Amino acid sequence: MSSESSERFLLPIGLIIAPLLASLVSLHSVYWFFPILFGLVPLIGYLLKRSFFLDLGIALSILSFLFVNRGLTFSLVNLLTVVAVFFLFLAVWFTARNVLLIKRMRSAQDDTSTLGSIASYRKAFLGDIFKNIFAGAFLSIVASFLAMYSSIGSIKSSSVQMLLIVAFSTVVFFIIYLMIKMLTSDA
Amino acid sequence: MKKSKPFLYLAVLAVVGLILGNLFRSWIFLVGSISSLAFFVIATRSLPPEDLEVEISRESEEKEVYLGDELKIKINVENKGGKVRFLEIYDLLPSIVEIEEGSNHQILELEKYETKEMEYKISFPVTGKVELGPIELKYKDPLSLFSKEWRSEKKMMIQVLPAVEEMQSVDLNPSFTKYWLGNIKSKSIGVGSEFFSLREYHPGDQFRDINWKATARNLSPITNEYEGEKSGDVILVVDGYHEGVVGTPHNNTLKTSINAAATLASNILSNRNRVGLIVLGDYLNWVFPQTGKNQFHRIMGNLTKLESGGSWNLEEVKWLLKDFFPRRSLVIFISPLTVPEFSETIVNLGMDKYDVMVLSPDPLKIEKEIVGKDKELEAHEEISERLYETDRKNLIKRLWRYGVVVDWDPTEPLEPTLEEVLKYQKTARKP
């Protein structure tokens, strides 16, 4: 299948499948249709080539999926399902963004030499995205597993559990702060 | 370094996940936060390398190009640091520059210490100075989460010279010759290469000038005499009055006048004549007659800078010609003849016994080229066109009394028209 047809059909199909799958695993909830509903926003954003709607739609879809499944009991299968759906959304999101970027670059010029370099970038980025997604998913599963079982899951008292969650949150906030500080330094 | 919107959304997801996790006491939100953070950690591998150092250099910083010619721009991109997966390079060009081949916007992948070349061809529709650059560079990671933009201030100055038409069959020479050597046959004895006559040998004559056949016949030494080849002075006067310019900024009577002046200067200088220049545009400037390549560059430089404008008193042109420029020069006026005062100056100079020639690009032809030749004219437009043509014909007829007038269709090459007029002038002069 040519690159144009894959951009035209495969990616919109991916953008439909991800929220459908999210809704399918959320059928136990009365709000199971939320991911489908919010999933329409990124699809429209992609078709209209508006990255704002694509970004916002994916973020809302992920949040709605987490919200719908908030009552789910913790188990390895559930953890894997949640992480898989989360990273499926991320994969579709970053692929769609890069495709939009390439489309924009391609429409800005009709020169063949530049199109060659765009095509090679197009080939390269897909591999990079999926490498990052798989590595991220693996790290996320390990981290979640460790967080749930080693510190929170083993303690039965709900107040201690709450305290640990707050401590964990504080540490995470601190890491985010350090990360932002590191990334904002241009030097 | 810039962070993209997905970065922001992922950060928001991580924070909101923590808040909602605490609020709903649900592990699933915490997994969302952890997943976002895990993705961030992985994505940090794609941060711009700390040793990101890309050096940009241009093949040259200054160049001269003739109007209509293509110019190849070469930019060297040297990676002095680690591998760069995505580097966007954008050479900023002024809007008048036209890209003929390649692109000023490219995406490169650079290995460690690799050098790549970026090439594209451009052309210029107008004369003048054009500055290319600066060059914008953008690094992006594969996920487009981070980007880094910077500029290379490497600029390139291009001087777009007027187009010079090569004339093979036309030699434009002044009627009056001066003492210095040139290519014009002076019809008198002097230094030259063409045989003129024979005379008796005088002491001091060069040995190689002795005509041995004639010496043998005469039994006394006879020397060859040659036709003197001299040169003259030509002054080009370019009319750049703003109110008389007809056409668009890229195609108008002034641009064609400038191109014609450059062509004439090149032709006249190639015959070893001296050429001077007076330009009447947004400023009044002149170049004193001289010969050689340097003079050609001086004239081209002045023509390149010429812009329409000005409200000069044409008496100044007369004063310049009388007091600064050599007498008995051929004065060539290059004008669309749309300003009556300019035509009157030509008449006055002609009456003052100046050797005058007028080269007039027809503004109507330029206008038709712009509008489209096949455009059907309305009745009032047809009448005004005819009136204008009659006025122009009468004016040209009047100017013919004082010198040669070349009524030139600027959509056609100059050489055939000039050749035709010069031939006509020669036959008209014969009794």
Chai-1 contact restraints between the chains, C-beta under 6 A:
chainA,res_idxA,chainB,res_idxB,connection_type,confidence,min_distance_angstrom,max_distance_angstrom,comment,restraint_id
A,D55,B,K5,contact,1.0,0.0,6.0,A-B,restraint_1
A,D55,B,Y9,contact,1.0,0.0,6.0,A-B,restraint_2
A,A59,B,Y9,contact,1.0,0.0,6.0,A-B,restraint_3
A,L66,B,I28,contact,1.0,0.0,6.0,A-B,restraint_4
A,L66,B,F29,contact,1.0,0.0,6.0,A-B,restraint_5
A,L66,B,G32,contact,1.0,0.0,6.0,A-B,restraint_6
A,N69,B,I28,contact,1.0,0.0,6.0,A-B,restraint_7
A,R70,B,F24,contact,1.0,0.0,6.0,A-B,restraint_8
A,R70,B,S26,contact,1.0,0.0,6.0,A-B,restraint_9
A,R70,B,I28,contact,1.0,0.0,6.0,A-B,restraint_10
A,L72,B,I28,contact,1.0,0.0,6.0,A-B,restraint_11
A,F74,B,W27,contact,1.0,0.0,6.0,A-B,restraint_12
A,V82,B,I28,contact,1.0,0.0,6.0,A-B,restraint_13
A,V82,B,V31,contact,1.0,0.0,6.0,A-B,restraint_14
A,V83,B,S35,contact,1.0,0.0,6.0,A-B,restraint_15
A,F86,B,S35,contact,1.0,0.0,6.0,A-B,restraint_16
A,F94,B,L143,contact,1.0,0.0,6.0,A-B,restraint_17
A,R97,B,S144,contact,1.0,0.0,6.0,A-B,restraint_18
A,Q109,B,S103,contact,1.0,0.0,6.0,A-B,restraint_19
A,Q109,B,H105,contact,1.0,0.0,6.0,A-B,restraint_20
A,D111,B,S103,contact,1.0,0.0,6.0,A-B,restraint_21
A,S113,B,G102,contact,1.0,0.0,6.0,A-B,restraint_22
A,T114,B,S103,contact,1.0,0.0,6.0,A-B,restraint_23
A,T114,B,Q106,contact,1.0,0.0,6.0,A-B,restraint_24
A,S117,B,Q106,contact,1.0,0.0,6.0,A-B,restraint_25
A,S117,B,I107,contact,1.0,0.0,6.0,A-B,restraint_26
A,Y121,B,I107,contact,1.0,0.0,6.0,A-B,restraint_27
A,F125,B,P142,contact,1.0,0.0,6.0,A-B,restraint_28
A,D128,B,P142,contact,1.0,0.0,6.0,A-B,restraint_29
A,N132,B,I42,contact,1.0,0.0,6.0,A-B,restraint_30
A,N132,B,L143,contact,1.0,0.0,6.0,A-B,restraint_31
A,A135,B,I42,contact,1.0,0.0,6.0,A-B,restraint_32
A,G136,B,A38,contact,1.0,0.0,6.0,A-B,restraint_33
A,G136,B,F39,contact,1.0,0.0,6.0,A-B,restraint_34
A,G136,B,I42,contact,1.0,0.0,6.0,A-B,restraint_35
A,L139,B,A38,contact,1.0,0.0,6.0,A-B,restraint_36
A,S140,B,I34,contact,1.0,0.0,6.0,A-B,restraint_37
A,S140,B,S35,contact,1.0,0.0,6.0,A-B,restraint_38
A,S140,B,A38,contact,1.0,0.0,6.0,A-B,restraint_39
A,A143,B,I34,contact,1.0,0.0,6.0,A-B,restraint_40
A,A143,B,A38,contact,1.0,0.0,6.0,A-B,restraint_41
A,S144,B,V31,contact,1.0,0.0,6.0,A-B,restraint_42
A,S144,B,I34,contact,1.0,0.0,6.0,A-B,restraint_43
A,S169,B,L18,contact,1.0,0.0,6.0,A-B,restraint_44
A,D186,B,M1,contact,1.0,0.0,6.0,A-B,restraint_45
